[in-house]
């Protein structure tokens, strides 16, 4: 899998507020550092959701190895790398640790134990690549701290890739007037539907159930962001499954996937506050849900 970064949706309002959604892949070991940036709305596939067999295959076929083997010293940064000989031994022992983890997790899956994936998969995390969908209007602090020489090399690399994509002089975000919706995994970076069938299916739902087609596509985008893919875990693309997932998330209080879909602020909303949640100039769909911040089971 390896490091990767692509912009899924890039939009800018008439006031110049830019909202960007990226899909990024980096080592699972730096996810906690990535998640400290509170201006980000983010979702990633949970270790509790992916079958153990798939996780084992990933770790065996494409494990994460550090890109910088720093020599032990005081402080948070390793300014000196290991010698070639020591680096080779470190890499071999890292591989050995991967093999041990694979062996242990495989044993935990045998019939006489049959441990659930929400625990078994955790032992594989140090060797996994991790994909995240992240949406934000404010990126400066992240770039300043993580695309920096003092940052851990594994997060620095992805931060530099993200900054390069964001600052690409040839990039032109979609113009977002009133009535526009920023919908990752429904519309592409050029503002075109990723799948024409999505529009047809949403229009069919409108005719059958009297639900506005755009409202349906908002739900579809949220459901796909929750899975970090327009495909289900069974490898299918299903607008009905997307809507059902949205409904389950909303009724159970799991609101973070509802943050990626957003619309430009009206003049009145802008005057009241420039921010909706962590977005500047955009209203998160999450913020349109009553009591979204204080969930009460029905």
C-alpha angles and dihedrals in degrees: 000000000000131000115333139161131185132164111237099183132004121184137168130195127224087258091058098254107148122206117192131185119197135184108215134178123201139143115303089228092073097046092101091056091047091051094056089077103094096188086072126091104204144169131183136174110274123230085230092063105048119079115250092237090060092047092049090051091052093050092047097045102036114011123177116251122185115260093212123040101201123198115242115265141138119289135032098288127067104216094182128053125221120267115265090257094049091044091055091051092047091051092049092050091048088054089049091052088052090052092050091050091050091049094049095046091047089053091049089056095056117113097255090058106019096177117196118254093241087073104024095054092055091074090061097052099095089062099043134102113224130209121208134183108215129183127187147146095207117057103150099096093049093050092046094052104033103033087059134110092244095054120102105273093236094059094035091062095055092042090055091049091050093049091049092051093046094048096043103139091213093058117108115187117218113266110247117204125170111301093034122122127201101223116173117205090017100063121030129230090274092055094253125127111266089215122021088208089067090066093044092048092048091050090049090052089051091055094046100040105019091241115144109252092229091054088054092052091051088058091046092053092050093049092050093047088053089058093037087230142069086232126078119236086263090061096253132124109223125164090197091055089049091053093045091051090050091051092049092049093049097046092046095049098248095137106158095094088057091066098074095064110075144156131212116270120255119235091259092050091048092052091050094051135338090220134067105188104313095335123099115216094358132092112224115223087231090064090058090063114094113245091000092155097048107045117199118187113239 
